[in-house]
Amino acid sequence: MRRARALAPLVLLTTLLTAQEPAAVPASTLLMRLSARDVTLDDARGIAGQLHDRTVPVRTSLFDALTKAYADQRTQCERLRERALQRFAKAVPATQQALLGKGGEAKVDAARKTARSITARADLSKEMIHAELDPLLAELRGMLLPTAAQVFAHEPELAAEVEALRQKVAALDGWHDLCLEAAHQLDGDAEGRRHVERAGLPAPPAGDAGVDDEFARACLYALPLGAGDRRALETNDTLRIGMDAAEFAGTLELNRIRIALGLNAVRIDEKLGNAARDHSKDMATLGFFAHESPVEGKRTFSDRASRAGTSASAENIAAGQSRGEGAIEAWWYSPGHHKNMLGGHARTGLGRYGQTWTQLFGG
């Protein structure tokens, strides 16, 4: 009797403690939550934390659910990106008109005429480019080439939409990490490993830097341009994914300059790019820096273009620049190269090897 009374408080305490422990949420409920359209990254982290020590079949289902949720998040980002880019494309011309202001078109015509007359001078010098051309180009770019920041300032609602997109894209890294963690949780089980191998790990996201790059390109592509310029820029953009990013950026910067000055946009010729890159490699590895190559069959830029299956009419070379825009800037201040960049070309190819650059042009 005394023993029964002594045990009673202990039984009561145990009962109270047990009652305070929350019951585990069923795995099916948690996994269903992952499929909701409004599930957040924090939600997913919490769910993964609750399921990481469950049975192998549950952890396998967690990996599948996270992989699908990550794919859904990427799809949502693409839809938001597409909608924002459509709105952005409509806002660019309106922003340009605001920058031009009253009498802007006449100012553009006058500045372009003066700039072309300076560029055409036989005695063009680096000092002349700095003192006379740079102010004109800056004025033209300020009136004709709105930046993404200026477009967003002109359209505040669009700016908020793009910021939301940027945050959602940035969160994709966290979603991808969760997928990898879920796969890692299955490493200790043979069947779990086989399931992951069959399904495959999801590809990592491009990152939010891609958002800024895309809107920066759209600033040029969405301008009111002639049909030929638009075709050239669209053709270039289709080649962008397979290109060296620095090479593409250099040609994009060249086209910004040419369009600001009232010249046609140049189209990327992959064969010219191959010939240019090959000459850059030869210069870097063979220890020379010249338009004339010591390599048999590659003596002149015309030879090199012909070997690549195309033709060329001018060539620029540079060394020491890590960025494509840096190579363009170096040539801008070198009178002969400057004239090449602003010539009546239709095609171009920019190729680098390390920090050695070659730029070819063709009709």
N, C-alpha and C positions, 0 to 999 in steps of 0.2 A: 504494500500500500504506500509506504513511504517512498519506495523506488519509483512507483508510478507518478507520485506527486513531483519528484525531483526531475523526472524526464519531461514533464509537461511543458515547462518554460522553454526547454531546448527545442522541442517539437514545434512550439508556437513560433520561436525565432526563425527556425528553418523554413517554416511555412511562409512567414512574412518576407524573408529574403527571396525566396523562390518567386513569390508573387510580384516582387519588384522588378525581376528580370524580364525585359520585353521579349515577347515571343518572336522568333525569327520570321521575317516576312517570306512567304513562299517564293521560290525562285521564279515560278511562272509569272507572278505579279511584277516582280522587278524587271524581268526580261521584256514583258509587254510594255513597261514604261519606257524602255529604250527605243521602242518603235514609234513613240509619239512624235509628231512633227515639232512640237514645242519643247522637246527635251533639251536641256542645256548641258554644257560641258561639266558644270559642277554636279548636276544630277547624275550624269554618266559616271563621274568619279565616285560618287557615293554608292551607286549601284554596284560598280566593280569592286569597291571595298567590301561590300556585304557578301559578294559571291565568290571572292577569290579563293576561299578555303572550303568551298562546297565540293560535291562529288565531281569526278571527271566529266560525266555527261553534262552537268550543269556548267562547268567551266568551258566546255566545248561550245555549248549554246551561247555562253557569254561572248566568246571570241566571235562567233558568227553574228550575233546581234550588234556588237560594237563595229564590226567590219561593215555591216549594212548601214548602221547609223552614220558612220564616217562617210560612206558613199552618198548617203542622203544629204549630209551637210555640204558636201562638195557640189552636189546638184543645186542646192539652194543658193550657194555662193555664185554659181555660174548664171543662174536666172537673175539674181540681183545685179550681177556685173553687167549682163546684157541690157537690162532695163536702164541702169545708170548710164551706160555708154550711149544708148539711144538718146536719152535726155541731154547728155553732155554734148553730143554731136549737134543738137539743135541750138545749144547755148553758145557754142563757139562763134558762129557768125555774128550773133547778137552782141557778144562781148567785143568782137573785132570792130563792129560799127561804133560801139561806145568809145573804144580807144581812138578810132579815127576822128570822131567828133566833126564839127562843122568845118568844111574846107579841107578835110584830111586827105581826100583822094588827090587833090591838086598838089598838096605837099608831098605825097608819095611819088607822083609823077616827076616832080622837080628833083627830089632827092635821088631817085633812080637815074635820071638823066645825068645828073652831076657825077654820081658814083661811076657810071659806065664810062664817062669821059675821062675820069681819073685812071681807071683800070686800063684803058686803052693807050695811055701815054707810053711812049717809047722809053722815057726816062723814069718810069715808075720805080720808086725806092721803098725800102722798109719804113723809113721815116715818113714818107708821104702817106703810106698806108695807115700808120699810126695817127698822124696829125689830121689827115683829110678824110680818109675812108671810114675809119672806125666810128667817128661821130655820126656819119651818115647811115652806116649800117645799124648802129644803136637806135637811131631815130626811126628807121624803117621797121626794125624788129619790134620796137615799142608800139608802133601803130598797127602792124599787120599780123604779128605772131603772138597772140595772147598766151599766157602761161596758164597751167591748170589752176594755180592759186587765183589768178585774175578771173577765170571763168567761175570758180566757186564763190568768189566775192560778189560776182554779178548775179549768181543764183544760189542764195543761202540754203534753200531747201535741198537743192541738189548736193551741196556740200555736206549736209547732215546725212543724206542718204549714202553718200560715198564713204563717210566716216563709219557708218554702221556696217557697210560692206567690208571695210578695212578691218574692223574688229572681228567680224565673223570669219574672214579669211585667216586672220592671225590665230583664231581659236582652232583652226584645222590642225595645227601642230600638236595641240593637246589631245585631240581626237585620235590622231595617228599614234601618239605615244601610248594611249590606252589600248589600242589594237595590238601593239607590240608587247605590252605588258601582259595582256590576256594570252597571247601566243606563248610568252615565256612561262606562264603559269602551267602550261601543258607540256613543257619540256621533259618533266619527270615521268611521263606516262607514254608508253609506246604508241598506243592507239591515238592519244591526243596529238602526239608529234606527227603521226601520219595524216591526221585530219588537217592540221595546219599546212603540211606540205602539199596536200591535194588542193586545198583552198587557195593557198598562196598568200603571202603577206601583201597588204595594200601598199600602193605606191605613195611616197611622201608628197605632201602638198608643195606647190610652187613657192609659197610664202607671200606675205603682203607687199613685198617690194615689187612684185609683178603688177599689182594694182596701180601703183604710182607710175610705173613705166608705161602701162597701157594708156592711162589718161594723158600722159605727156605726149605720146605718139598721136593720140586722137586730136590734140591741139593743132597738129599740122594737117592730119588727114581730113578733118571736118571743116577746113577752111573752104570758102567758095573758090574752087579751082577750075581750070579748064579740063576738058576730057582727057587730054594727053597727060597732064600732070597727075590727074587722079589715077589713071591706069598705071603709070609708073610707080606711084606710091603703093597702090594695092598689090602690084606684082612684087615689089620689094617685101611687103609685109608677109606674103605667102612664103617667102624664102627665109624669114627671120628665124624660125624655130630651128632650122638645120644649120644656121650660121654661127660663127664665132660672135659673141655678143659685142665685143669691142669693135669688130669690123663693121657690124651693122650700125652701131651707134655713130661711127665716123661718117658713114654714108648718109645717115639720117641728118647729121649736123650739116653736112655739105648741102643737102637739099633745103634745109632751113635757110641757109645763106643765099642759095640761088633763087629761091622763091621770094625772099625778102627783096632781092635786087631786081626782080622781074624776069628772071631767067627760067627756062624750063627745068623741071625736075629730071634727074638722070635715073635710069633704070639699072638695077644690079644685073650684071652679066656674070653668071657663076664661072664661066670659062675664063673671063678676064680675072676674076678673083683667084682662081686656081693658078693662073700664070703669075699674078702679083705675089701670091703667097710663096710660090716656088722660088721666085727671085729673091724675096726677103730671106728665105732659108739659105739660099746659096750665099748671099752676102754675109749672113751671120756665121755660117759654118766654115766658109772658105776664107774669111777674113778680108773682104774687100767691100767698098762702098762706092758704087758707080752705076751709071746707066748701062755701061758696056760691061758685059760679063765675060770672064775668061773661059766659061764652060762652052764647049763645042756645041753648036746648034742652038745656043741661047744668047748669042752675041748681042743682039739688039732687042729692044722691047717688041719690035715687030716679029722677030724670030720667036720670041717667047710666047707671044699671043698666038702665033700660027701653030706652034707645037700643042697649044691647049685647044685648038680647033676654032679659033676666032680671029679677030683683027683688032689692032689698036692704033691710035693716032697720037697719043701723048702719054707720058709717064712721070710720076712724082716718086721720090724716095725720101725717107726720113729715118732717124734712129734716135733712141733714147726716150720715147714716149710710151707710157703704160696704157694710155686710153686712146681710143679712136679719135675722140674730140681733140686730144692733144696733138695728134698728127695733123689734123685739119688746121689747127691753130698755127702750127709751125709753118705749114705751106702757105697759109694766108699772108704771113709776113715775109715770105720769100718771093720777090717779084715774078720770077719765071714760073715757079710752081703755082703762084697765085693766078696768073693768067691761064694756066692749064685748067685749074679748078673752075674757072668762070668761062671757059670756052664753049663753043657751040656743039657740045657732045650730047649724045642720046643715051650712052651706056657707060657704066663704070664698074670697076672691080677693085676692092680694097683688100689687101692680104698682108698679114703680119706673121712674123716668126719671132717670138719673144717681144723685144722692144724695137725690132727692125720692121719698117713699113714700106710697102710699095702700093702705088695707086695707078691704075691704068684707065684710060679713056678710049672710047670708040664712037664712031658715028652711028 
